[in-house]
Amino acid sequence: MRLLKKLKALRLRLRTKYAVSWSLGVGSTIFACVITAGITGYMTLEGWSFIDSFYMVVITLSTVGYMEVQPLSDAGRLMTAGIILGGVGSFAYLMGTMSQVIIEGRLQHIWGKRRVNKLIKGLRGHFIICGYGRIGSVVVEEIEKEGHPMVVIEKDPEALMILESKGILFISGDATLDEVLLSAGLEHARCLITALSQDAANVFVTLTARQLNPQLTIVARTDTESHIPRLKRAGADRVVMPYNIGGLRMAQSVLRPTVTNLLDLAGRGDIDLQMEELLVSSESGLVDKLVKDSGIRANFEVIIVCIKTPDGQMVFNPGPNTVIRAGDLLIALGKPENMPRLQAVCQPEV
């Protein structure tokens, strides 16, 4: 599905970009050939100078009706007729192509915008990413790898061109405006990530999004530690400091390189190992069972690294006598192909 989406976007880019370039190139080449052939023909057949030949070609193509520079021979008249037919025809083709580019560009913009709005209206449980800069682009890439639906809000023209070329749904506008957030399907979104470069803008987006959708999960970016409480008060569920995390990860890659590499590979799914969060629903057969009796290790070859209880308590390396409760979040580590089966046991209704 993801490959089909990328192929469709590539086909659209080739059709809109290179088809127009080809048409304009053909028209320009024919028109230039007519001018060159006319100048060469007058110089050869009539023995005129370059200036006289060029002037004759110009007044012929412009159809202004000026008199001939010098009397023409029969061959010269035939060539002049050919210049009129070829030159006027190629010029009309060139102008028609340029007009078509302008008109179709506007229509495609209108149709494309309507199509995007229709697709966004049909989304449910999607991600909204505010900002497609250095941080936002990485967020979008990771979410796209997982195949989750998402909408990006961005106003930078260059960033919008990149999003369009990748076939990613986007809204062109200011993420701090209510109408822009609502047009991105905020009321039906699963999560909003505000990764704008200015902390004040992230605070405003967080505050607005929380008011419009109280149930929304909001992750906010900040570059200043003192702004974390402000974003929390505005309604952010999580606040991330990218540069702080980057520095910590660089230090850990030196202090504990093997552990860091293992976590990176498991998180990205680049090896035959995956770390996943699995929510235990009340209908699950695992409810009220001990870890040793759950069959998770024996049946799925999955290790429970941690259990997060509904009240937020983290139970690391749960022992065999730990009881699994409804609402627990299991942090599981195992083979990627076994995770969907365990997910089906944790949430039978999904």
N, C-alpha and C positions, 0 to 999 in steps of 0.2 A: 504493500500500500504506500509506504514511504517512497519507494523507488518510482512507482507510477506517478506520484505527485511531483517528484523532481524532474522526471522525463517530460511531463506536461508543461512544467514551468520553462524547461529548456526549449521545447518546441515553440512556445509562445514568444520567448526572447528572440529566437532565430527568425521567426516569421515577421515580427514587428521591426527588428533591427536590420537584418541583412536584406530582406525583401525591398525595403525602402531604399537602402543604399544601392542595391542593384538597379532599381528603376531610375534613380537619379543619375547613377553612373552611366547607364546606357544613353539616356537623353543628352547628358553633357558631352559624351564622347561623339555621338552622331553630329551634334551641333558644331563642335570643334572641328570635326572632319570636313563638314560642309564649308566652313570658313577657310580652312587650310587649302582644300581642293579649289575653291573659288579664286583665292589669291594666286595659287600656282598656275591655274588655268589661264587667267588673264595675262600673267607674265609670259606664259609659254605661247598661247595662241595669238595674242594681240601684241606681244612685245612691249607691254607697259612696264613702268617702274613699280616697285613694291608699294609706294605710297598711293599711286593711282589705282593699283589693283585692290589694295585694302579699302580705299575710299569707295570704290565701286561695289565691293561686296557689302559694305556697311549700308549704303543707300539702297541696295537691292533688297537686303534682308529687312530693313526698316520700313520698306514700301512707302517712303516719303514722297516719291514721285519726282525727284530731281532729274535733270537731264543726264545723259550718259557722259562720262568723262571724255571719251573720244568715240568716234563712230565705230560700231561693232561689225565684225564679219558675221557670216551666217553661223559659223562654228561658235563664235562668241555669244550670239543670241541664244543658240540652243543651250549653251552652258549657263547663261543667265537664267533661262527658264528652269533649268535643273536646280540652280541655287535657290530660286524662289520656292520651288516645290519642296526640296529637301530641307532648306533652312527654316521656312515657315512651319513645315510639318514637325520637324524636330523641336523647334522652339515651343510650339503648342503642346507637344508631348511633355516637354520639360516643365512648362508652367502648370499643366494639368496634374502632373505627378506631385509637384510642390503643393498645389491646392489640396490634393487628396491627402497628403501627409498632414496638413494643418487640420482639415475637417475630420479625418479619421482619428487623429490624435485627440481631439476634443471629444469625439463620440466615445472612443475607447476609455477615456478618462471617466466619462459619465457612466457608461455601461459597467466599467470595472468597479467603480465606486458602489454602484447599486448591487452588483454581484457580491462584493465583499460584505456589504451591510446585510444582505440576505443570509450569507453564510454565518456571520457572527450572531444574528438573531436566533439561529438554530443551535448554537452551542450551549451545552450544559456541563457544568463541572470543569470548566476550562481554566487556564492560567492567563493572567494579564501581567505583562511585563512593561513597566514604564521606564523608557530610556533604552537606547540601543548603542551605548558607548562601549568603552573597554570592559566594563563589568557586565552590562546588560547583554552584550553579544555573547559572552560566555554562558550566561544563564540560559539564553535562548537556545544555544547549541546543545546544552545538556538536556534540556526539556524536550527538544526535538528528537534527540537520540532515543529517548524513552517512548516516543510516539504519543505524547499527550497533546491535546488540542490547546492552542494558545493564541493570544492576540497581543501584538506589540503596539504600544503608543509611542510615537516619535514625531518630531517636527523638523529634524535636520534633513534637507533634501538629499544629501549624499547617502545618509543612512537609509532613507526611504527607498532609494534606488537599489541598494544592496538587498533590502528585505523583499522588494518586488522581484528581483532576479532570482532569489532563493525560493520564491513561492510561499512566503510566510505571510499570514494574515496580519494586517497592520491598520492602524488608524492614524491619519496625519493630523496632529493637533497637540495642544497643550494639556498634559496629563493633570494639571491642577484644576482644570475646569470640570464642573459637574457633568455637562452635556457630553464631553469627550469620554469620560469614564463610563457613563451610561451607554454611549454608543459602542463601547467595547464589550458590552454584555456584563457589566459589573454585578447586576442583580442576580445573575445565574452563575457567576464565576465560583470556582473552588478556592482560588488563591490569587492574591495580588502581590507582585514583587516590584517595589519602587527602587530603581537603581539609578536615579538621576544624580548628576554631578554635584548639585547644590543641596546641602542639608536642609535648608529652609523649604525648598521645593518638596523634598521627601516628607517633611513634617506636614506640609499642607495636603499632599496627596493622601497620606495616611489618615489624617483627620477627616478629610472629605469622604474617602472610601469607607471608613468605619461608620460614618453617619448614614451613608447610602445603603450599606449592607452590614448589619451588625454581626452576622454569622460568618463573615469572610475571614479567611486566614491571611494575615498581612505580614510580609517580610520586608523590612526597610534597610536601606544602606545608609551608613554614616561614616564620615572620615574623622570625626571628633568624639572622643569617649564621653565628654561632658554632655553630648546631645542624646545619649542613649536614654536617660530617664525622660527626656522631653518626647522622644518618639514613642516610648512605652505609654506615656500618658495620653498621647494622641491616638493610641489604639493599635500600635504594632504588636504582634504576637512575638516576633523575633526581630532583633536588630543585629545587623552584621557589619563588622568593620573589615572591609576587604584587605586593606594594607596590613592591619594587625594580624589577620589570619595568614596572609602571605608570609609575613615575617616569622610567625610561629612555625609555619610549615617548613620554611627554609632551615630554621634552627633544628627542627626535628629530623629533617632529611640528613643532617650531619651527625646529630647525636644518636638517632635510632633509624638508620637508613633502611634496614630490612623491613621493620615494622611499618614505616611510612610507605614504602613501595607496595607492601601487601595491602594496606588499606586503600591506596590509590587504585590499584588494579582491581580489587574487589568492588569498589564503588563504581568503577567505569565498566566493569564486565569484560575487561580485556583478556581475562583468563577464565578457566573453567571453575570459577568460584564467584559467588554473589552474596552480598550482604543486603538484606531486605527487612522492611518493617511490616509486620503482619498483625492486624487487629483481630482479637478474638471476640466474636459476637456471642450474644446470649444463646443462639441456636447451635453453636459449635459443640461437637462431641468432646472437645478438650476441656470444657468448663468443669471446674471442681475436680479435675484429675491431677495427680502428682506428675511431676516432670518425668520420673522414672517409669510411670505407667502410661504415659501419653503416646508412646510409640513414635515420637518425632525422630529420634536418633535411629531407631531400628528400621522404620518404614520409609523414611525420607532421606536418610543420611544427612541430616541437618543438625547443626549445633545451635542451641539457644545461648547466645552470648549475654543477653540482658533482658530483663522484663521491666517494662515501665507500667506501673499500676495506674488506675484512673485518677488517683489523688496526686500523681506526679512523682511518686517514689521510684527510684531506680534500683533494681535488684540485679547487681552484676554477678555473672557466673552462678546462676541459680542452682542450688543443690538438688539432688534427686527427690527430696521430700517437699520441695516448693510446690505450692498449689497454684494451678492456673485458673484465674478468675475471668468472668465476662468483663470485657472492657480493657483487659490487659493488652499491651502492645509488645509483641515478641520481636526482639532484634535477632534475626536468624542468619546463620552463615552456612552456606552449602552450595551444591551444584545448581546452576541456573535452571536446568530442566526439571528439577524437583520442586522448585519454589511454587509454580502454579498449582501443583497437587496439594501442597501444604496450605496454600491460600484458600483452596476450595474447602479444606477441612476447617480452617479458622473461620471462614465466612461462607457457609453453605448456600446462602441466598444469592451470592454474587455469581 
